Each structure stands twice: as C-alpha cells, then as structure tokens.
Amino acid sequence: MTITYDDFLKVDIRVGTITAAEPFPEARKPAYKLTVDFGPEIGTKRSSAQITRHYALDELVGRQVLAVVNFPPKRIGPFTSEVLCLGLPDAEGEVVLVGPGQTVPNGGRLY
C-alpha cells in the first residue's frame, strides 16, 4: 500500500528522554511503565513498553526514544499509556527501542 507524504505527516513521531522507569507487574506480558519528557510543547507523557528482555530499569533513565504522541490514550489494566514508544524486533521478536544516534532536543519531530 502506498501512502502520501500528507498521510505520513498525520503520525506525530517525537523524541523524548525517559525520566522514570518502573516495574509493571499487572501487565499480561512483561513490561515497564515509562515516563518520557517530550519538552515544553508536549510535556511529560507515560507509556507501557514490553522491553524487559533487553533493558534493565536502571539503564533506561536518560535514554532518548522515539514515540508516536498523537494516538489516543490506551488503557492497559490499571495504567493509561499516553504515547507509543517505537521499537524494532530482534531475531527472536523481542523489542529493541528506536532512538537518535546522537543527543537531540526533546520534542523534535521525525521527518
């Protein structure tokens, strides 16, 4: 399926810095609760991420990630996920987070 550039622009993908990472024992699949700072325009948002295979909680804080910030909030058990942190599958299908190769200002939009 081919889309137009205008279709692409509808998906608002921004960079943010993880400021907190917590266990999410209530999740059906192993996951963490992340708090991500997207800068002054968007602010701080929360996300549930199934990234326990490759990341320990203490190594996530300070890491920059890309996330879709204009999806509606999604209820996951007792938690509301406000953004979708993006990742790619490794050879076993486990999530590897997507982020910039260098530090960039929070809130920058992917283009």
C-alpha positions, 0 to 999 in steps of 0.5 A: 500500500502506498501512502502520501507524504500528507498521510505520513505527516498525520503520525506525530513521531517525537523524541523524548528522554525517559525520566522514570522507569518502573516495574509493571507487574499487572501487565499480561506480558512483561513490561515497564511503565515509562515516563518520557519528557517530550519538552515544553510543547508536549510535556511529560507523557507515560507509556507501557513498553514490553522491553524487559528482555533487553533493558534493565530499569536502571539503564533506561533513565536518560535514554532518548526514544522515539514515540508516536504522541498523537494516538489516543490514550490506551488503557492497559489494566490499571495504567493509561499509556499516553504515547507509543514508544517505537521499537524494532524486533530482534531475531527472536521478536523481542523489542529493541527501542528506536532512538537518535544516534546522537543527543537531540532536543526533546520534542523534535519531530521525525521527518 
